[in-house]
């Protein structure tokens, strides 16, 4: 057994904390999106009213799905252009103590697409490229609004399921504003200060110059990190202030900050499952999805944790002690930090890829093949394991629809979900949403692994691991995750363009059928449940749902994974190197 | 479809809210929010907010959170670091303005060769260390390249060398290491570790 007792205790406690946060957060979010007063209204309601007035928004006026989509697209396009502009002009703007120059056009485009889509793929090193102003007003701003956009869309879809014979899905501007003011901003204010108390930096100083005891010179990057760190996790964005992301001691200095950051990543997603149940009038519907997610979460840990704790056999032969003991964490420590060891690294990795976060506190490219397969598969399955803020819920609902459809086929009845008949149009939209991702990922990966422009980026690793790197890039981009097998030299025109398109498709081409689906459902009547209705709350539904997610994933990706991580695992055991 | 796509309604319903909300939220979330957090952080936690910087005899000697490149035998050494120079052209261990990992895959020849060289070097530098396998964290590069910590095993491995270089007894140095172990948070989260700068400052303080 390669799992220590301490690992088990940490995992159980972590899941218990997620469980404990789910209901209070879910209840609170239900109130926020129902437009009710909350205990923060005395502070934020005046600001909210001011924003609506200044922007000419009538909060009482709801939109059909088409209006909702247009508002979302126009708003995101405006933000994307603003970020691109900031990157290109940062050399003339304030808060740039290191006098960093403008970001090159294609890199600026890739980054703008990346942060707008909640991906936060980074083809640059933050401390070498982005001024403090670009980090705050450009990147951290998008961390807020891409998260709020995801939450708004999930809520709109849930309204589509909850409302009967209606036309409207809500008001995008209102949902976005309320998600930002009442949920993201207050948690960030408190969370950022908690991180600072542990050592996460928050300043506008120029980089610190140190003459070390050993006679060396060291320049230490600084910046307004804590305010960005917390929203990067809470909004499941993942774009690090520094190149090393949450492995950097100024982003994630202690085991406590690591715990806070993991909870920030997963809690809103988990809470939204409860909110869904609440909004459709049966909390067990939400808990069923929650249970399916928890099962998949534990499955991922059960593969990755022993793989990493077991270490790298090629290094064991050389005389490296990888045995866990009271004196050392042991395991595969390449790319990992001592304060986190194996458990906190793997737990963070599974959390960040189960959701669409993509922040990393250890470097996935150096994971063992099976340890690296888990984050890859987590993202490929659609990041529905609690998932990104909003995106996890609407992704999971697509799988739920597919599950009732398949269950309906088995018994020859028209499938229904929450009392709404699932007909041709809904199944088509759900299938379309679920097919776009594999088509994008495998299509781009196939092209990249035969074109010289694609292969030229394999500067660090080759062989099956190189294929894993390429697969990971498009999986992460399309899934809007943003974590990387970072050995791939992705800052080239080929990868900047294809990666950016994978991100934009993964976000907006996925969202549109989902809202169309919501728009089609909202107008339907609710049929009362009869004896032939398949209940979507019990263990049978949960196991079917888990089965559908795993089978769809396995059928789609197994051939590609067999050539990447799986064959690498076998060759590693046989002692092969590349 | 009920699309009211006249230009006027497009401007009023979509463009104006999109542009105004982008502007106002950028001010709120991009400037005011980090500004307020910075002000509070500087007021409440000035030491942490400015980088946990450590001074010895009034001189700035580093950050307790950012690892340093130690080479002298009389100091404890940190982990290997894969950080590059600012222009990315060559290895520059513990470059704290360009953090990063090696990103070498588990079956990469370069990884195996590099670890092999590190083991040989480690054994040459520590001839009096116990024989047998070496602690994993002493021969693998960290994720940030700035790991400020080493495992207890990695610190104990270096005790004979440091004691000899300083003319101290191994027991004195060993006790110093053990008194600088930082345990798990609440006894559960994270891993026990030794902060290298902290330990080396304590070593220097011994001789006074």
Interface residues (C-beta under 8 A of the other chain):
Chain A: X6 X9 X10 X13 X47 X51 X54 X55 X56 X57 X64 X66 X67 X70 X71 X74 X75 X77 X78 X79 X82 X125 X127 X128 X136 X137 X138 X140 X141 X144 X145 X173 X176 X177 X180 X185 X188 X189 X192 X193 X196 X197 X198 X199 X200 X201 X202 X203 X204 X205 X207 X208 X210 X211 X212 X213 X214 X215 X216 X218 X219 X220 X221 X222 X224 X226 X227 X228 X242 X243 X244 X247 X248 X249 X250 X253 X254 X255 X256 X258 X259 X311 X312 X314 X315 X318 X319 X320 X321 X322 X325 X326 X327 X328 X329 X330 X331 X332 X333 X334 X335 X336 X337 X338 X339 X340 X341 X343 X344 X345 X360 X361 X362 X363 X365 X366 X367 X368 X369 X460 X461 X463 X464 X465 X468 X485 X486 X487 X568 X571 X572 X576 X577 X578
Chain B: X1 X2 X3 X12 X13 X14 X15 X16 X17 X18 X19 X20 X21 X22 X24 X25 X26 X28 X29 X30 X31 X33 X34 X36 X37 X38 X40 X41 X42 X44 X45 X48 X49 X50 X51 X52 X53 X56 X59 X60 X61 X62 X63 X65 X66 X67 X68 X69 X70 X71 X72 X75 X79 X86 X94 X95 X96 X97 X98 X99 X100 X101 X102 X103 X104 X105 X106 X107 X108 X109 X111 X112 X115 X116 X119 X132 X133 X134 X135 X136 X137 X139 X140 X141 X142 X143 X144 X145 X146 X147 X148 X149 X150 X151 X152 X153 X154 X156 X184 X185 X188 X189 X190 X191 X192 X193 X200 X201 X204
